[in-house]
Amino acid sequence: MNTKNKVVVCSRSFSKNPILRKELLERYSQVTFNDAGLKLDGDSLVDFLKGHDKAITALETINENILKQLPELQVISKYGVGVDMIDMAAMRSYNIKLGWTGGVNRRSVSELVISFSISMLRHVPAAHREVLSGTWRQHVGSHLSERTVGIIGCGHIGKDLVPLLKAFGCRVIVNDIKEYPDFYASEEIESVSLESLLEQSDIVTLHVPLDDSTRGLLNAQRLALMKPTAILINAARGGLIDESSLKNMLKNNLLAAAALDVFAIEPPTDKELLELPNFLVTPHIGGSSNEAILAMGRAAINGLDYNKLP
C-alpha cells in the first residue's frame, strides 16, 4: 500500500461505488473522496484538489488557471474516456502526467446506441408520451434489420458497434480520419467520405472526440445531406452537432428523428427541442452501466501509477 501519496477523487459516481472505494484504498491509504456529491468547478475544484499529489477526475474542466494553483499535483488520472475537458498543453507545461485508457466503456455506449436505434425506428418515445396523455394508438415503425448505418468515427466504440449491427444484418459504412483497412476487410464494411455517409445512411451515429477539428462537425449544410427518413444519434460528445439546425429539421420533418445523450451545454435548456415527439434525450448515460463504471474506475486507479506526459 502506498502511504506517501495523497489521492483525491473528484467523481461522484466513483466516490459512491463501494467496490472502487475498496480497491483504491487497498492501494493508497490517504484518499479524499467526493462524499458530499459536490459539483466541482473553478475555485471549488482548486480547493478540493489542493494538498494532493494525485487526482482522479471525470467531467471536471482542468485548464491552465486550475493547474497553476496546484504546484503539488503530479498526476491526473481520467475516470472515463473523453479528455476534451483537460488542457493537454497546460498539463505538459506544468509537467503533470496523465493516466488514461481508451475504450473502457465501449460496450456500454454501443448498447445504448442500439437501444436508441430501435426506440426511434419504432417510435417508442412518441408512443410512450401519447399513452401517458390518454391517447391509445398504434405506431407503425421499421426494423433495425437490413438498415444502412453510418458510423462517424471508427475508434474503440465504433469498432465495438460494428459486430452488434452486423448481427442485425445491417449494412455498415464508416468515416474516420484514420484508416483501418484490416478491420474494414474483416468486417466487410466500407469506408466512405463524410458527405457520402450522410447521404446514404438510414441511421447516423457519432463516435468522435470533441476538438477543434470536430466541433460543429454536423452543421446545417451537412445535416441537410441526410435523408428525411434518417435518424441521427449522438452518444459521443456535445458540440459535434448544430443543435439549433437539428431542431429545425426535426420540426419540419426534414429528418425523421434524433436521439442525443450529450449536449453542448449540459443540462440542455432548449425545451422546444427536448419536447419534440421525434426526439429522445438521456442525461449523458452512455458510460453509466454498472460494468462500465467498474471498468472506468479500475482504469483510473491503474492510471495513477501507469502514466505519462500527455
C-alpha positions, -999 to +999 in steps of 0.1 A: +000+000+000+012+035-009+012+056+023+031+085+009+009+099-019-023+118-012-051+109-037-083+129-043-113+116-062-135+142-079-160+119-094-193+115-075-201+081-090-166+067-083-169+080-047-202+063-042-191+029-056-181+006-027-161-017-049-140+011-064-135+027-030-122-005-015-099-012-044-084+023-043-080+022-005-062-011-009-036+007-030-035+041-013-040+049+024-046+086+021-077+092-001-102+120-002-135+111-018-162+135-030-186+121-004-206+154-003-215+149-040-201+183-049-202+196-085-166+209-087-156+238-109-133+267-108-123+278-072-142+249-056-123+224-078-090+240-068-099+239-031-108+203-034-076+193-053-052+213-030-029+193-009-030+161-031-003+146-053-026+125-075-062+131-087-089+111-104-112+134-124-142+128-145-161+157-163-143+185-144-127+212-165-089+211-160-072+242-175-041+263-170-058+285-144-066+254-123-032+238-127-011+269-118-027+269-084-018+232-077+021+230-075+020+197-056-002+179-082+018+152-101-008+130-118-043+133-131-060+100-140-091+101-161-123+084-150-139+079-184-126+081-219-131+117-231-103+141-225-117+173-242-121+189-207-084+186-200-059+212-213-031+190-225-007+218-233-011+231-197-006+196-184+027+194-203+039+229-192+033+220-156+049+185-160+017+168-148+013+132-160-019+118-174-034+084-167-058+075-194-072+043-210-093+045-242-123+024-249-131+010-214-168+020-217-172+009-253-198-018-248-219+004-226-221+031-253-226+006-281-256-010-265-271+024-258-268+032-295-286+000-304-314+009-279-316+044-294-318+030-329-346+006-322-365+031-300-366+057-327-373+033-355-403+020-336-414+055-323-411+044-287-407+079-271-437+093-291-459+063-283-450+065-246-459+102-244-492+096-261-502+068-238-494+090-208-516+118-223-545+095-228-541+085-264-540+048-274-530+042-310-505+020-328-474+035-344-461+016-374-423+016-373-394-001-391-369-028-383-333-021-375-325-052-395-312-045-430-308-007-424-277+011-436-259+025-406-232+051-409-206+053-381-187+086-379-155+076-360-143+041-360-122+040-328-129+018-298-167+024-297-171+025-335-153-008-338-173-024-310-206-013-325-199-029-359-205-066-350-236-057-330-251-040-361-239-068-383-259-093-362-290-074-373-280-078-409-272-041-412-250-026-440-224-006-421-204+023-437-178+043-418-159+076-419-128+083-400-097+105-404-077+073-398-079+042-420-083+007-406-081-015-437-076-048-419-107-041-397-128-029-427-119-061-446-125-085-418-159-070-410-168-064-447-176-027-442-169+003-465-150+035-457-166+065-474-165+103-473-185+121-446-208+135-472-214+101-488-221+086-454-247+112-446-264+108-479-266+070-478-274+062-441-307+054-426-290+059-392-260+081-385-242+076-352-213+098-339-182+084-322-155+110-324-138+131-297-146+168-294-117+190-305-111+219-329-114+196-359-148+181-349-166+210-332-197+217-352-189+188-374-226+183-384-236+219-393-267+229-411-252+222-445-241+187-436-273+179-417-292+188-449-275+159-467-293+133-446-324+115-458-357+129-444-363+094-432-330+091-414-322+090-377-293+109-360-277+096-328-250+113-307-237+094-277-202+108-281-197+145-271-218+176-271-208+203-295-205+180-325-239+189-338-255+223-346-284+217-322-305+247-335-303+234-370-312+199-358-343+212-341-355+230-372-350+199-393-369+177-368-398+203-366-401+205-403-399+167-410-366+171-428-352+145-405-372+116-391-358+115-356-328+121-333-315+107-300-289+126-280-272+116-248-248+146-249-252+183-255-230+214-260-243+227-226-254+202-200-281+200-189-297+213-221-320+243-218-338+242-252-372+230-240-387+231-275-361+206-288-364+184-257-402+182-261-403+173-298-421+139-303-394+127-326-366+135-302-351+113-274-329+127-247-309+110-220-287+127-194-252+116-205-256+080-195-235+064-223-209+051-199-232+047-169-237+009-168-225-009-137-200-028-158-186+004-174-183+022-141-161-006-127-140-008-159-135+030-160-128+031-123-102+004-124-086+020-153-084+053-134-069+035-104-042+020-126-037+053-143-025+068-110+006+046-113+010+039-151+010+073-167+030+096-190+030+131-201+001+139-225 
